[in-house]
Structure formats: structure tokens, C-alpha cells
Amino acid sequence: MKKVLVNQVGFLCNAPKKAVLNFQANEFSVVDGNGKKAFDGKVEHFGTDEISGEDTYVADFSALTEEGKYKIVADGQESVLFTISNDAYDKLMKDICKCFYYLRCGDALSREFAGEYYHKPCHMTKATVYGEEVEPVDVTGGWHDAGDYGRYSTAGAVAVAHLLYGVRFFKGLLDVHYDIPKVAGNKGNLPEILAEVKVELDFLMKMQRENGSVWHKVTTFNHAPFLMPEDDREELFLFSVSSLATADIAAVFALAYTVYKDYDAEYADKLMQKSLLAYKWLLDNPDELLFFNPDGSNTGQYDEAEDISNRFWAACALYEATSDGKYYSDAQELKNRLEEFDKNAHKKGYQGNVFTCLGWAEVAGLGSLSLLLKREENALCSLARNSFVAEADRLVKVSKENGFGLCMGANDFIWGSNMELLKYMMILSTAIRIDNKPEYKLALEAGLDYILGCNSMDISYVTGNGEKAFKNPHLRPTAVDDIEEPWPGLVSGGPNSGLHDERAQTLRGKGLPPMKCYIDHIDCYSLNEITIYWNSPLVFALSGILE
């Protein structure tokens, strides 16, 4: 089918602008909502690439800067209507931020702020500490992690980190207003993004034991069926401590201290004390303590192969927050171990740089972000700068291998491929602050175009944003709340050539290229689930684009 593929939300006035055609054309026009021509241009033939399988043609209209509503027309085919405006992404930013509010657990939602997406208080009972004869523990609050109702320390810490690093790098994020309850600090009301993040920080504090260690997760023993959160009344369990969770919490509390100290000194000091307590536990327990589900349990495992990157992040975050040289020394020693890990990872086919990893499983890149914020001339800060620039250069090279300008190869289309892209966009937006190369911006903008509809599926992967936005996330409340539209701002996991769920496997045998391994269906947890740490990198990356 002939399609004119374009960012369905739109473009900033002076941003790069392009559409991708999957059919041959020599010329194209941009017309306004009344059909009046605003721009004419030539179509450039790119060719067929591995990730899309499309014979692609590129229509560049970056020279069009006048605000308005437009369509691309080529060879009788039209794109969807999109916007050119300096506030083109205002709604998008508000929606992707407010998603965290809708994902709140406990009694935190109200009809005033949640509207038709309100639900009754949920998961308010104390949690049993699995395998221990101790009193149940109050761990209410925080955010539901994904399509399920679990709450996970490592995943939550990483989502918080994306948002708080976004605040540290891009001050405009503090000015985003999206209608959530106010939270008071000692300098008045917290900015909304910090009020929301505090919800998760307060929960993560409850996940820390008195000795500083941190429970890996709190969930029911098995995933709940598709029901509203208040109807999930199975027993909650706190599953065992891990060094992964303890290190991530030490890191994110130190990071949070650097932000909240300007608003609520008492709260910030509490965060720092808990960070130091977690770090002391790590020093007292130098052997890795990994996590695996007990037999019979199927909630999110969030297992990792080692805890070196987690400890590195913690050391870097505490060094940035305190300037204490002992954390620098610890980070240096951990850096050496990470470099050895990186060599082994490359032998197994990993393409990137371990010091730019920004996901939940490998977090050394978060440590590098703290080092970049330190802005010192030392070996570790130089390593962080050089790593981000080198990785951005690699991404630019990859982006030139397909007609979409997308910085993804075929091996990036895994479970949560959109997060892979969004992490790359975080790297590019950070690298721009180090070395403002035009090609970084082109690759960054192309990533946003892809997420918002300039892809082979002709779909926006953010609910409520774009004429053809996906509508069927693998998410329990939106599946059963009897509301036709899911709440806006949810980021889909995206195409996954592994096709890991039963519904997705109906695509097997069709020889689909990676970009087309997607179905907008609620059953497709390996393609269409949402999660807090898929929204959070988009908040960071979009903040960079808007800065």
C-alpha cells in the first residue's frame, strides 16, 4: 500500500522536517488545511534498507517554517494532517508526564485530577516479607510499573533517574504544567514533575530495610488477571533484597538530593541519609546479590547478570552530590571492572558503549550522566564525555543506513525496541550539550519522527498523539475500565522481531522486516505493553529537543 509517512504530531518551526514515501515519486507538495500549496520540493530516492524492507523516498521540507496545519501530497497520495508550530509538542509533553500520575498505586488518584480515568484506592494492605517470619510491612504508594500492578525497585529508580537527570540537564522540564495535585516544599509548591517523582521516591524509601538494603520488588505472587487495580486483592509479597536494588536506590536518592535540596532541605537530607545507608550496606556486602523469582512466581523478575554498573552509578551519583573523593576512588575501581565487562560484551555482539547504557539492566550511563553534571577535568569525567560523543557518532553512522534516518539497526528491534531508540535519543540529546554537531540533531529529530508516526507501520507509538496513534496497550486498567480511549501519553514497547507472545507469533513465517513486527493488540505484551521506564526516556529526550 502506498503511504506518505510523517511525524503525525508535527514539527517545531525551525526543526528538520521530512516525510518518507514507500513509493516512487519525483516531486511533492506541502498543502495547508484548505489545500493551498505552501511548499514544493523534489523527492530523493534512498533505496531499500534492512530494518524497514521499504524502497524509500525522502521528502525534505525543512525550509517550511511558517506555523500552520499541513499535509504532504505526492503522486496523489496524502499524509495525515500535522502541525508546524513552536508549541507543537506542548500536549505531547504534558501527556507523557501525566502518565505517571495515572499509574499511581494506593489512594493517590482523585476524580479532580484523573477525571474519567479515576479508580478506587488499590493495594493498600501491608506486604508479607517472603520467606521471613517478620511483621508485614507498609509499602503503599509509588507507581504501577507496567501493564501489571507490580512495583519494582530497580525499574522505579531508573524511571525516576531519567526524569531527574532531565530536570538537571534541561530546566524547561520544571515549567511543564499538566494538572496534578500540588506538593509543598520549603520554597513553596514543588514543580509538578518533582511532585510526581516524590510519589515514587516516597515509595522507594519504604522499600529500604533498616540495615540499608533494599527489597527487590513488591508484587502478588503471580500476575493479576485483567481487572481494575482495586479488584486485585491477592496477598502482596516483598521479595528478597538484592545488591542491584540497593545500589540503584543509593544512586537515585543521591541524585534526588541534588534536586530537592533547593525546595525542601529536610526532605533532601533524608534522601541523602538513606543513600549513604544503602551505600554502606554495599561496602559491607561486596559480593553481588542478584535476584531471581522463587519457584512458581511469574511477576517481573528484572534480573541482571552482575551489579558492577549499579555500584558504579551509586559511586558516581554520590561523588557528584558530595564531592567526596572516596566515591571517586570507588567509581574508578568499578570503572576498571566495567571496562573488562565491556570487552566481553562486545565479543558477544553488543554494539554500544557500556558507559552510555541508560536502561534498567545496565545503568553505567546514568553514572556517566552524574559525571557530566560534575563538569570536572578528571579521568572519569573525561571518560563520560568521550563515551557519549563516541556513541553519538556511532548512532549517526547507523542512522545513515536507512531511509528513515533512524539510529537503529536490525538487532535493536527487541522487546521494548522503542526504549532502545529512546535511550539512543537520550544519548544524542546529551551529546549535543558536549559537542553540538548538526548530525546529532538530525538523528535525534528522526527518532522523534519515528516514534510519532514516520515508520513503516504508519502509527504513532504514543496514545492520544497523532491521527493514527495506537489504541490498545497491554495495560490492565485501560483494558477493563469501559472507556473507549486509553489515557493519552502512553508509550508502546514497539516492534519486536522476537515475537515473544502468542498473538505476536501469528506474524511468524511472513518474512517481515524488523520495523513491521508489530500489532496494536492488547494481548501483545511483547509488542504493546507500556512501562514507566519507556515513558521516562521520552520525557528526557523531548526536554532536550525543546531546550
Residue pairs with C-beta under 8 A, 6 or more apart in sequence:
2 21
2 22
2 23
2 75
2 77
3 21
3 22
3 23
3 77
3 458
4 19
4 20
4 21
4 59
4 72
4 73
4 74
4 77
4 78
4 79
5 19
5 20
5 21
5 22
5 79
5 453
5 454
5 455
5 456
5 458
6 18
6 19
6 20
6 72
6 79
6 80
6 82
6 449
6 453
6 454
7 82
7 448
7 449
7 452
7 453
7 454
7 466
8 80
8 82
8 452
8 453
8 460
8 465
8 466
8 467
8 468
8 469
9 82
9 83
9 88
9 89
9 92
9 452
9 453
9 460
9 465
9 466
10 82
10 83
10 84
10 85
10 88
10 89
11 17
11 82
11 83
11 84
11 88
12 84
12 85
12 86
12 88
12 89
12 545
12 546
13 65
13 66
13 67
13 84
13 85
13 86
14 65
15 62
15 445
15 545
16 60
16 62
16 441
16 442
16 445
16 446
17 60
17 61
17 62
17 64
17 84
18 58
18 59
18 60
18 61
18 62
18 405
18 446
18 449
18 454
19 28
19 58
19 59
19 61
19 72
19 79
19 454
20 54
20 56
20 57
20 58
20 59
20 403
20 404
20 454
21 28
21 43
21 56
21 57
21 58
21 59
21 74
21 77
22 54
22 55
22 56
22 57
22 456
23 55
23 57
23 75
23 77
24 45
24 55
24 57
24 75
25 43
25 57
25 59
25 74
25 75
26 42
26 43
27 40
27 41
27 42
27 43
27 74
28 40
28 41
28 42
28 43
28 59
28 61
28 72
28 73
28 74
29 37
29 39
29 40
29 41
29 72
29 73
29 74
30 37
30 38
30 39
30 40
30 41
30 61
30 64
30 70
30 71
30 72
30 73
31 37
31 38
31 70
31 71
31 73
32 38
32 68
32 69
32 70
33 68
33 69
33 70
33 71
33 81
38 64
38 66
38 68
38 70
39 61
39 63
39 64
41 59
41 60
41 61
41 63
43 57
43 58
43 59
43 74
44 57
44 58
44 59
44 60
45 56
45 57
46 56
46 57
46 58
46 402
46 403
47 55
47 56
47 403
48 54
48 55
48 56
49 56
49 401
49 402
49 403
49 404
50 401
50 402
50 409
50 410
50 513
50 514
51 402
51 404
51 406
51 408
51 409
51 410
51 413
51 513
51 514
51 515
52 402
52 403
52 404
52 455
52 456
52 513
52 515
52 516
53 456
53 512
53 513
53 515
53 516
54 403
54 456
54 513
56 402
56 403
56 404
57 403
58 403
59 72
59 74
61 72
64 70
64 84
65 84
66 84
67 83
67 84
67 85
67 86
68 83
68 84
68 85
69 81
69 82
69 83
70 81
70 82
70 83
70 84
71 78
71 79
71 80
71 81
71 82
72 78
72 79
73 79
80 453
80 466
80 467
80 468
81 467
89 542
89 545
89 546
91 465
91 488
92 452
92 462
92 465
92 489
92 542
93 176
93 178
93 539
93 542
93 543
93 546
94 176
94 177
94 178
94 179
94 489
95 178
95 462
95 463
95 464
95 465
95 488
95 489
96 462
96 489
96 491
96 535
96 538
96 539
96 542
97 176
97 178
97 192
97 193
97 196
97 489
97 539
98 178
98 179
98 180
98 487
98 488
98 489
99 487
99 489
99 490
99 530
99 535
100 143
100 159
100 196
100 197
100 199
100 200
100 532
100 535
101 109
101 113
101 114
101 178
101 180
101 196
102 109
102 114
102 117
102 487
103 143
103 144
103 532
104 141
104 142
104 143
104 144
104 199
105 122
105 123
105 140
105 141
105 142
105 143
105 144
105 149
105 151
105 203
105 229
106 121
106 122
106 123
106 124
106 140
106 141
106 142
107 121
107 124
107 140
108 141
108 199
109 117
109 118
109 119
110 118
110 181
111 118
113 179
113 180
113 181
116 483
117 477
117 481
117 483
117 487
119 228
119 229
119 230
119 477
119 481
120 228
120 230
121 230
122 149
122 228
122 229
122 230
122 232
123 140
123 149
123 229
123 232
123 236
124 140
125 136
125 233
125 235
125 236
126 136
126 137
126 138
126 139
126 236
127 136
127 137
127 138
127 139
127 218
127 236
127 237
127 238
128 136
128 235
128 236
128 237
128 238
129 136
129 137
129 215
129 237
129 238
130 237
130 238
130 239
130 240
130 294
131 240
131 294
137 206
137 238
138 206
139 151
139 203
139 206
139 207
139 215
139 218
139 236
139 238
140 203
140 206
141 199
141 202
141 203
141 206
142 151
142 156
142 199
142 200
142 202
142 203
142 204
143 151
143 156
143 159
143 199
143 200
143 203
143 532
144 150
144 151
144 229
145 151
145 152
145 155
145 156
145 300
145 531
145 532
146 300
146 475
146 529
146 530
146 531
146 532
147 473
147 474
147 475
147 476
147 525
147 529
147 530
147 531
148 219
148 223
148 224
148 299
148 300
148 476
149 219
149 220
149 224
149 229
149 232
149 476
150 217
150 218
150 219
150 220
150 223
150 299
150 300
151 203
151 217
151 218
151 219
152 216
152 217
152 219
152 300
152 302
153 204
153 207
153 214
153 215
153 216
153 217
153 242
153 245
153 248
153 249
154 216
154 242
154 244
154 245
154 248
154 302
154 304
154 310
154 360
155 300
155 302
155 360
155 531
155 532
155 533
156 200
156 203
156 204
156 532
157 204
157 245
157 248
157 249
157 251
157 252
158 248
158 252
158 358
158 359
158 360
158 363
158 366
158 533
158 536
159 200
159 532
159 533
159 535
159 536
160 197
160 200
160 201
160 204
160 252
160 256
160 536
161 251
161 252
161 255
161 363
161 366
161 536
162 358
162 426
162 533
162 536
162 537
162 539
162 540
163 173
163 193
163 196
163 197
163 536
163 539
163 540
164 197
164 252
164 255
164 256
164 259
165 255
165 366
165 369
165 373
165 540
166 173
166 193
166 536
166 539
166 540
166 543
167 173
167 174
167 193
167 194
167 259
168 255
168 258
168 259
168 369
168 373
169 369
169 373
169 429
169 430
169 433
169 540
169 543
169 544
169 547
170 540
170 543
170 544
170 546
170 547
172 543
172 546
172 547
173 193
173 539
173 543
174 191
174 193
174 194
175 191
176 191
176 192
176 193
177 192
178 192
180 192
180 195
180 196
181 195
182 189
182 190
182 195
183 189
183 190
183 194
183 195
183 198
184 190
185 194
185 260
185 263
185 264
185 267
186 263
186 264
186 265
186 266
187 262
187 263
187 264
189 195
190 198
190 263
190 264
193 539
194 259
194 260
194 263
197 256
198 260
198 267
201 252
201 253
201 256
201 271
204 214
204 249
204 252
204 253
205 270
205 271
205 274
207 214
207 215
207 218
207 238
207 245
207 249
208 214
208 215
208 249
208 274
208 277
208 278
209 215
209 241
211 277
211 281
212 246
212 274
212 277
212 278
212 279
212 280
212 281
213 241
213 246
213 278
213 281
213 285
214 241
214 242
214 245
214 246
214 248
214 249
214 278
215 238
215 239
215 240
215 241
215 245
216 239
216 240
216 241
216 242
216 244
216 245
216 291
216 302
217 238
217 239
217 245
217 291
217 299
217 300
217 302
218 236
218 237
218 238
218 239
219 236
219 237
219 239
219 299
219 300
220 232
220 234
220 235
220 236
220 237
220 299
221 234
221 235
221 237
221 296
221 297
221 299
222 234
222 296
222 297
222 298
222 299
223 298
223 299
224 232
224 234
224 476
226 476
226 479
226 480
227 476
227 480
228 476
228 477
228 480
228 481
229 476
229 477
239 291
239 293
239 294
239 297
240 291
241 289
242 289
242 290
242 291
242 307
243 282
243 285
243 287
243 288
243 289
243 290
243 307
243 310
243 311
244 289
244 290
244 291
244 302
244 304
244 307
244 310
245 291
246 278
246 281
246 282
246 289
247 278
247 282
247 307
247 310
247 311
247 313
247 314
248 310
248 313
248 314
248 363
249 274
249 275
249 278
250 275
250 276
250 278
250 279
250 282
250 314
250 317
250 318
251 275
251 310
251 313
251 314
251 316
251 317
251 318
251 363
251 366
251 367
251 370
252 317
253 271
253 272
253 274
253 275
253 278
254 271
254 272
254 275
254 314
254 317
254 318
254 320
254 321
254 322
255 317
255 320
255 321
255 370
256 268
256 271
257 268
257 269
257 271
257 272
257 275
257 321
258 320
258 321
258 373
259 268
260 267
260 268
260 271
261 268
261 269
272 321
275 314
275 317
275 318
275 321
276 318
278 314
279 314
279 315
279 318
282 311
282 314
288 306
288 307
289 307
290 303
290 304
290 305
290 306
290 307
291 301
291 302
291 303
291 304
292 301
292 303
293 299
293 301
302 360
302 361
304 310
304 361
304 362
306 341
308 334
308 337
308 338
308 341
308 364
309 338
309 341
309 354
309 357
309 362
309 363
309 364
309 367
310 363
311 330
311 334
312 331
312 334
312 335
312 338
312 363
312 364
312 367
313 363
313 364
313 366
313 367
313 370
314 367
315 327
315 328
315 330
315 331
315 334
315 367
316 327
316 331
316 366
316 367
316 368
316 370
316 371
316 380
317 366
317 367
317 370
318 324
318 327
319 325
319 327
319 328
319 331
319 370
319 371
319 374
320 370
320 371
320 373
320 374
321 370
328 378
328 380
331 367
331 380
332 379
332 380
335 380
335 383
338 354
338 355
338 364
339 354
341 354
342 353
342 354
342 355
345 354
349 411
351 394
351 409
351 411
352 391
352 394
353 387
353 390
353 391
353 394
354 362
354 364
354 365
355 364
355 365
355 367
355 368
355 383
355 384
355 387
356 364
356 365
356 368
356 387
356 388
356 391
356 427
357 363
357 364
357 365
357 423
358 365
358 366
358 369
358 423
358 426
358 427
358 537
359 419
359 423
359 533
360 533
365 387
365 423
365 427
367 384
368 383
368 384
368 387
368 388
369 384
369 430
371 380
371 381
371 383
371 384
372 381
372 384
372 385
372 388
372 430
372 433
372 434
374 381
375 381
385 434
388 427
388 430
388 431
388 434
389 431
389 434
389 435
391 427
391 431
392 427
392 428
392 431
392 435
392 437
392 440
392 443
395 407
395 424
395 427
395 428
395 443
396 407
396 437
396 439
396 440
396 442
396 443
398 406
398 407
398 408
398 409
399 405
399 406
399 407
399 439
399 442
399 443
399 446
401 409
404 446
404 449
404 450
404 454
404 455
405 442
405 443
405 446
405 449
406 421
406 446
406 447
406 450
407 421
407 424
407 428
407 443
407 446
407 447
408 417
408 420
408 421
408 424
410 497
410 513
410 514
412 420
412 421
412 514
413 420
413 494
413 495
413 496
413 497
413 514
413 515
413 517
414 420
414 496
414 497
414 498
415 493
415 496
415 498
415 500
415 526
416 493
416 494
416 496
416 531
416 534
417 493
417 494
417 495
417 496
417 514
418 451
418 461
418 491
418 492
418 493
418 494
418 534
419 493
419 494
419 533
419 534
419 537
421 447
421 450
421 451
421 494
422 447
422 451
422 491
422 534
422 537
422 538
422 541
423 537
424 447
425 444
425 447
425 448
425 537
425 538
425 541
425 544
426 537
426 540
426 541
426 544
428 440
428 441
428 443
428 444
428 447
428 541
428 544
429 444
429 540
429 541
429 543
429 544
429 545
430 544
431 437
431 440
432 440
432 441
432 444
432 544
433 544
444 541
444 544
444 545
445 545
446 454
447 541
448 541
448 542
448 545
451 460
451 461
451 462
451 491
451 538
452 460
452 461
452 462
452 465
452 466
453 459
453 460
453 466
453 467
453 468
455 461
455 515
456 513
456 515
456 516
457 495
457 515
457 516
457 518
458 468
459 466
459 468
459 469
459 470
459 518
459 520
460 466
460 467
460 468
460 469
460 470
461 469
461 470
461 491
461 492
461 494
462 469
462 470
462 488
462 489
462 490
462 491
462 492
462 538
463 469
463 470
463 471
463 473
463 485
463 486
463 487
463 488
463 489
463 490
463 492
464 485
464 486
464 487
464 488
464 489
465 488
465 489
470 492
470 520
470 528
471 485
471 486
471 520
472 486
472 520
472 521
472 522
472 528
473 486
473 490
473 492
473 522
473 528
473 529
473 530
474 522
474 523
474 524
474 525
474 528
474 529
474 530
475 486
475 490
475 522
475 529
475 530
478 486
478 487
478 490
479 522
489 535
490 530
490 535
491 530
491 534
491 535
491 538
492 520
492 527
492 528
492 529
492 530
492 534
493 526
493 527
493 528
493 529
493 530
493 531
493 534
494 518
494 527
495 514
495 515
495 516
495 517
495 518
495 527
496 504
496 517
496 518
496 526
496 527
497 512
497 514
497 517
498 526
499 505
499 507
499 508
499 517
499 526
499 527
500 526
501 523
501 524
501 525
501 526
501 527
502 523
503 519
503 521
503 523
503 524
504 517
504 519
504 524
504 526
504 527
506 519
507 517
507 519
517 527
518 527
518 528
519 527
519 528
520 528
521 527
521 528
522 528
